[in-house]
């Protein structure tokens, strides 16, 4: 069983992550990042749900031209 402290830490982590501005450029190659919405939930007492923009570099993260299958999200 997860302790109340762990639930609070998870809630605080995702509250912080979801309030951060998305990354604009890839740290490796400088390409403009795509952002895919990822949903996370807390099964604890808060039952919170977060949607976080997951940064993806079309050059570094997507291999074999898979970028054509992912639509960029306008931010």
C-alpha positions as CSV (number, residue, x, y, z in Angstrom):
1,X,0.0,0.0,0.0
2,X,1.3,3.5,-0.9
3,X,1.6,5.9,2.0
4,X,-0.2,9.3,2.2
5,X,3.2,10.9,1.9
6,X,3.8,9.2,-1.4
7,X,0.4,10.2,-2.7
8,X,1.2,13.8,-1.8
9,X,4.6,13.7,-3.4
10,X,3.1,12.3,-6.7
11,X,0.4,15.0,-6.6
12,X,3.0,17.7,-6.1
13,X,5.2,16.4,-8.8
14,X,2.4,16.4,-11.5
15,X,1.1,19.7,-10.3
16,X,4.5,21.2,-10.9
17,X,5.1,19.4,-14.2
18,X,1.7,20.4,-15.6
19,X,2.3,24.0,-14.8
20,X,5.7,24.3,-16.5
21,X,5.8,25.8,-20.0
22,X,6.5,23.3,-22.8
23,X,10.0,23.1,-24.2
24,X,10.4,25.0,-27.5
25,X,13.5,23.5,-28.9
26,X,15.4,20.2,-28.7
27,X,18.4,20.4,-26.4
28,X,20.4,18.0,-28.7
29,X,19.7,19.3,-32.2
30,X,17.8,22.6,-31.8
31,X,14.7,21.4,-33.8
32,X,11.3,22.7,-32.9
33,X,9.6,20.3,-30.5
34,X,6.3,18.7,-31.0
35,X,4.1,18.3,-27.9
36,X,1.9,15.2,-27.5
37,X,-0.7,15.3,-24.7
38,X,0.0,12.6,-22.1
39,X,-2.6,11.9,-19.4
40,X,-1.6,10.7,-15.9
41,X,-3.8,9.9,-13.0
42,X,-3.4,9.4,-9.2
43,X,-5.2,6.4,-7.9
44,X,-4.9,7.7,-4.4
45,X,-7.4,9.7,-2.3
46,X,-7.1,12.8,-4.5
47,X,-8.0,10.9,-7.7
48,X,-6.5,13.8,-9.7
49,X,-5.9,13.7,-13.5
50,X,-3.2,15.6,-15.3
51,X,-2.7,16.3,-19.0
52,X,1.0,17.1,-19.6
53,X,2.5,18.2,-22.9
54,X,5.1,15.5,-23.6
55,X,8.0,17.0,-25.6
56,X,9.0,15.0,-28.7
57,X,11.8,16.0,-31.1
58,X,10.9,14.9,-34.6
59,X,14.6,14.4,-35.5
60,X,16.1,12.8,-32.3
61,X,13.1,10.9,-30.8
62,X,11.3,9.7,-33.9
63,X,13.2,7.3,-36.0
64,X,12.5,5.8,-39.5
65,X,10.3,8.7,-40.5
66,X,7.6,8.0,-38.0
67,X,7.0,11.7,-37.7
68,X,4.6,11.5,-40.6
69,X,2.2,9.5,-38.4
70,X,2.1,12.0,-35.6
71,X,0.3,15.3,-36.0
72,X,2.0,18.3,-34.3
73,X,0.0,20.1,-31.7
74,X,-0.1,23.8,-32.1
75,X,0.8,25.6,-28.9
